[in-house]
Amino acid sequence: MDEPIPVTRDVDWGTAKLMPDVDRARAWLLTVNGAPQSYVDLDDPAHLEFEYAQRIAHVLDTAAEPGLPLDVLHLGGGALTLPRYAAATRPGSRQRVVEADRGLIALVGEHLPLPDGAGIEVLAADAREALEASPGASADVVVADVFGGSRVPAHLTSVEYAHAAARVLRPEGRYVANLADGAPFTFLRGQVATFAAVFAHVCLIAEAPMLRGRRFGNAVLVASHAELPLAALARRAAADAFPARVEHGAALARFAAGAAAVHDAEAVQSPEPPGGSFSVG
């Protein structure tokens, strides 16, 4: 059998590369402009390589009883890692994926095709516009993993955006977002304040060194009008290869103390990672 070879293609927002994993027969890393975007194992879609993806998966895993299907809206598609995960672990789920980069959609569809009957619809559109056009109370989970390069776009960080997500979620539904920041956490603290202004319950899942300001990194924000399964999330996050903690309640309030909720008029994108923190060759 021929060895898989890397694929490089110009897409709408830059240059995308698909690089095979030498240790896993049908696994691929997707980068855009040198920044890792997705990792997919076509033979084992439940395998999640990136720590942040594992933490979002914990939210999906605890959103309903094991194996029950979910209705999920994914903002940001990449190589469809998390939609593939949900389809494999919760057969029958109905999933809609919004990805703005049509060239990237075409690349992934050609080289990393979805299995028949996956129940995943991919839509080429702006994430905020697609969210605002979605029916009310139509999703059990909204997953936001949208990066322009290595930065979260400003229009996906505001109170108005959070209200749009809340409208689309069912009463027990959850919003979960992949964010990135470093000390002094101006962006991340503002995001906690923003979503706490809209949702009754908010938590952050991240590694302790990152939350202590020792390095720039990813943090997963979870928000809901219903109580979150904090103990279950904490157990799962602590058992990861790179253990994470779940910040909530008084500790999260101290983390975000003094931060104000962000509205569209003053929203900014997340900070540039220092020194190419997330870049690969």
N, C-alpha and C positions, 0 to 999 in steps of 0.2 A: 504494500500500500504506500502511495506517495506521502512523503512528509508534508504537513501543512506549511505554507509559506506566509510571511507577513503580507498584509494588504495595506496600501496607502492610497488615499483618495481625497481630493479636494471636495469639501462639503460646504454648506451655506456659510458656516461660521468659522471656517479655517481648514485645517488639515487633520483628517482622521486617520488613525492607524489601528489595524487589527493585528495583534501579535499572538502567535500560538504559545501556549504554556508547554514547555518541554516535558513537564512532569505529569501532565494529564492529557490524554489522547485528543479530546475534542473540546478543550478549554481555551478561551481567548480573552485577552486584555484589550479593551478599547481605550484609546487616548484621543483627545482632541486638542490640538496645539500643544502637545506634550504633557497635558494634564490627564491623569487617569480618570476615566469616566465610568467604566463598567468592567466587570469580570463575569464571564458566563462559561459554565461547563454544560455543553449540550447533552452530555450523557447523564449528568447529575445536577439538574436545575436547583435542587435544594442545597447544593454546596455554595456557600457565600464566602468569598475571599476577603472582602473589605469589611473592616470592623463596623463601620457605620451601617452597612447593609445588614449585618447580623443584628444590630440594635433595632433597626426598623422592623426586621423580621420578628423580633420579640413582641413588638406591638401588634403585628398581624397575628402572631400565634396566640395572643391573649385576647383578641378582639371577639372571639366566639369559642364555643366548644371545639376541641380538635376535630379537624376534618370537615366541619360545616362550611359551606360556600359563603363567600362574602361578595358584596358589591364594592369595588374599589376604583377610585379615580386617582390615577397617577399623573402628577404634573412633572414633566421631565421624563424622557424615555431612555436615552442612552441605548444600551444593548438589551434592554428589557429584563434586567436581572431580577428585580423584585416581582414584576408581573409573572415571570416564569416560575419563581419560587411559590407564589400564591396559587398558581394553577396546579403545581405539582403537589402541594401540601393540602390544598382545599379544592379538590376537583368540583367542577360545576360553578366556580366563581365567575362572576361577570365583571370584566375589567376593561376600563377605558384608559388609554394612555395618550397624553397630550405631549407632543414633541414639536418644537418650532422649526427644527432643521430638517427640511425635506431631503436633502442629500444624505444626511445621517440615517434617516428612516430607510432610504433606498439601499444604502450600504448594509445595514443590519439585516434587512429583509432578504438580501441576496446571499449573504455569507453566513448568517446565523438565523435561519428561518424558524418560525414558530411551529410547533407540532400541530397537526390537524386537530381541530376541536378544542383548542386551548382556551377559547372564550375570551380572547384578548383583541380588542379593537384599537388600532393606532390612528390617531388623528393628527394631522399637521396643522398646528395653530399655536397662537400665543397662550401661555398657561393662564394668565389672569383673564383674558377674554373668554377662554373655554370654560373656566370656572364660573364666571359670571353668567354664562349662557346655559349652565347645567341646571337640570330640574332641582327644585327644593327637596330636601329630605330623600335624596336618591342614593347616597353612599354610606356604607358602614365605616369606611376609612378613606381619607384623602391623604395621599403620600406626596410630599413636595420634595423633589430632588432636582432642583433646577439651578444650573450654574452657567453663567456666561464666561467661558474660560474657567477660572477658579473662584469666581465671585457670584454670590446670589444677587439676582437683579433687584433693583430698588423697588419696583412696583409689586414685588411679592413679599414685602416686609411691613406693610402698613396695617393700621386698624381697619381701614376700609376693605383691604384684602382679607383680613381675618374674619370680618363679618361675612364676606362672600363665602368663605370656607364653612363657617358655622351654618349658613343657610342651606348649603348642599348636604351637610351631614344629617343623619337621623339622630333622634334624641340621645341614643347611647353611643353615637359614632365618635370617632377619634381623628384628629388631625395630627400628622407626624411629619416633621421636616428635618432634612439634613442641613445643618448650618456649619459655618467655619469661622473661627475667630481666635484671638490670642489676647493676652493681657495688654491693656486694662479692661478688655471685654466690653468696650463701648457698644459695639454692634449687638453682641449676644445679650447683654443686659437689657438693651432696648427691645430686643425681640421677646424676652420674657415679660417685660412690662406691657408690650403691645398685645400679646396673646392673653395675658392675665386680665386685660381690660375688656376682653370679649368673652373668654371662656371661664367657667367656674373653677376648673382644675387644670393645672399646668405642671409639668415636670421636665427635667433635663436628664439625659443619659449621656455620660461622658467618662473618660478615664480621669482618675484623681489628679495625676500630674498636669493634665491639660487645664482642669478647673482651678488648680493652684497657680496657674500662670507660668508654668515652667516651659511650655511650648505651645506653638500654634497647632490647632487641630480641629477635628470635627466634634460637634455636639448634636445630639438628636433631641429636638423639642417635641413634646407630646402635649396635646391640649384636648379637652373635652368638656361638655356640660355635665357629663356623668362622672362619677368617681372613677379614678384610674386604678388598675390592679397593681398598686405600687410594690407590694411584697413579691408578686410573681415576676414583675419586671426586674426587681432588684436581684432575685435569685438567678434569673437567666443571665443578666448582665455580669454578675459576679463570677459566673461559671465560664465566661468566654475565655478564649486563649489570651486575650489582652483584657483583663477584667475592667469593668466600668462600674460606676456608682449611679444611683438615681437620686438626684437632688430634687426636693419638693418641700412644701410647707415653709416653716420658719427659716430653714437653711437656704432655700431658694429665694425667699424674700430678702434675706441678708445679702445674697449674691447680687440681686437686682436693685438694692436700696439706692434711691436717688435717681434711678433711670425713669425717663418719661416714655409713655406710649408714643409711637411714631405714626404720623398721619401721612397721607400721600404727598402733601405739599413739602414736607421736609425729609421724606424717605431717601436713603442712600443705599447703594449696594454694599455688600459685605467687603471687608478689607482685603487687599491683595496679600496673598500668603508671602511671608518674608523668604527671600532667598530661594524661590522656587520650591517651597516645601513639598508640593504635590507633583512635581515634574518628574518625568522619566525620559530616558533617551529614545 
